[in-house]
Amino acid sequence: MMEILTIATVIAPVTVGGVEAVKRATNVNKRYLPLVAVAVGIGLGAVAFFVDAAIGERVWAGGISGLASVGLFELGKNSKGDAK
């Protein structure tokens, strides 16, 4: 479990960037951005070959990083005062 959380911690900032790229490149409804974040995180976790872990562990870490990236983005947005 510790390995999965470590991988998720490393992948989460990259996931934030990936979601931002998807958001700017497409016209995704903001309502679906958490799902996009989880999908991007799972994709990044699956291709994280630099980690010596099984594919299942990497995919779980990617999903967790997607969820963490949503929280990370919301935390940054709320701290700047952009929240409505």
C-alpha positions as CSV (number, residue, x, y, z in Angstrom):
1,M,0.0,0.0,0.0
2,M,2.8,2.4,0.8
3,E,4.3,1.9,-2.7
4,I,0.9,2.7,-4.3
5,L,0.6,5.9,-2.3
6,T,4.2,6.9,-3.2
7,I,3.6,6.4,-6.9
8,A,0.3,8.4,-6.6
9,T,2.2,11.2,-5.0
10,V,4.7,11.4,-7.8
11,I,2.1,11.1,-10.5
12,A,-0.5,13.6,-9.1
13,P,1.2,16.9,-10.2
14,V,1.7,15.4,-13.7
15,T,-2.0,14.5,-13.7
16,V,-2.9,18.1,-12.9
17,G,-1.0,19.2,-15.9
18,G,-2.5,16.5,-18.1
19,V,-6.0,17.5,-17.1
20,E,-5.3,21.1,-17.7
21,A,-4.0,20.2,-21.2
22,V,-7.1,18.2,-21.9
23,K,-9.3,21.1,-20.7
24,R,-7.6,23.6,-22.9
25,A,-7.4,21.3,-26.0
26,T,-11.1,20.2,-25.8
27,N,-14.4,21.6,-24.8
28,V,-15.0,19.3,-21.8
29,N,-17.8,20.2,-19.5
30,K,-16.3,21.2,-16.1
31,R,-18.7,18.8,-14.5
32,Y,-16.8,15.9,-16.0
33,L,-13.3,17.1,-15.1
34,P,-13.0,14.7,-12.1
35,L,-13.7,11.8,-14.4
36,V,-11.1,13.1,-16.9
37,A,-8.6,13.4,-14.0
38,V,-9.1,9.8,-12.9
39,A,-8.8,8.6,-16.6
40,V,-5.6,10.7,-17.1
41,G,-4.2,9.4,-13.8
42,I,-5.0,5.8,-14.7
43,G,-3.3,6.3,-18.1
44,L,-0.2,7.8,-16.5
45,G,-0.1,5.1,-13.9
46,A,-0.3,2.4,-16.6
47,V,2.6,3.8,-18.5
48,A,4.8,4.5,-15.5
49,F,7.3,1.9,-16.5
50,F,10.0,3.6,-14.4
51,V,8.4,2.1,-11.3
52,D,9.1,-1.5,-10.4
53,A,5.5,-2.4,-9.6
54,A,2.9,-4.6,-11.1
55,I,0.5,-3.1,-13.7
56,G,-2.4,-3.4,-11.2
57,E,-0.6,-1.4,-8.6
58,R,0.4,1.3,-11.1
59,V,-3.2,1.6,-12.3
60,W,-4.5,1.9,-8.7
61,A,-1.9,4.5,-8.0
62,G,-2.9,6.4,-11.2
63,G,-6.6,6.4,-10.1
64,I,-5.6,7.7,-6.7
65,S,-3.4,10.4,-8.3
66,G,-6.4,11.4,-10.4
67,L,-8.5,11.9,-7.4
68,A,-5.7,13.6,-5.6
69,S,-5.1,16.0,-8.5
70,V,-8.7,17.1,-8.3
71,G,-8.3,18.0,-4.7
72,L,-4.9,19.6,-5.4
73,F,-6.5,21.8,-8.1
74,E,-9.4,22.8,-5.9
75,L,-7.1,23.6,-3.1
76,G,-5.1,25.9,-5.3
77,K,-8.2,27.5,-6.8
78,N,-9.7,28.1,-3.4
79,S,-6.5,29.6,-1.9
80,K,-6.3,32.1,-4.8
81,G,-9.9,33.3,-4.1
82,D,-11.3,32.1,-7.5
83,A,-14.0,30.1,-5.9
84,K,-17.6,31.3,-6.3
